[in-house]
Amino acid sequence: MTLKTRPFDAAEYLAPLSSRLEFLRLSIESDDAEHIGHSLEIIERARSMHGPAAIRTTAEYEQAITIINAIGDSEAHPCRAAGHDH
């Protein structure tokens, strides 16, 4: 019997906003601009698959603001980390 497999797509598992935010937070912690960029592509694909996620709780809002602030940080921002001044 042949085992059937299919490609793994993380976007399939990122329906809730909290999952997307945590995925992005962990990517930012890597300090790897290429990894962060790839994670943003996955999050965008999740948004396309599942629709935009609404912020439903204060905790989700606070987590989103924390991540947005981290992205704005000169060391965490993917473009700046890669040496681009966009």
Secondary structure as GFF3:
##gff-version 3
##sequence-region A 1 86
A	DSSP	three_ten_helix	10	13	.	.	.	ID=ss1
A	DSSP	alpha_helix	17	29	.	.	.	ID=ss2
A	DSSP	alpha_helix	33	50	.	.	.	ID=ss3
A	DSSP	alpha_helix	58	72	.	.	.	ID=ss4
A	DSSP	alpha_helix	78	81	.	.	.	ID=ss5
###
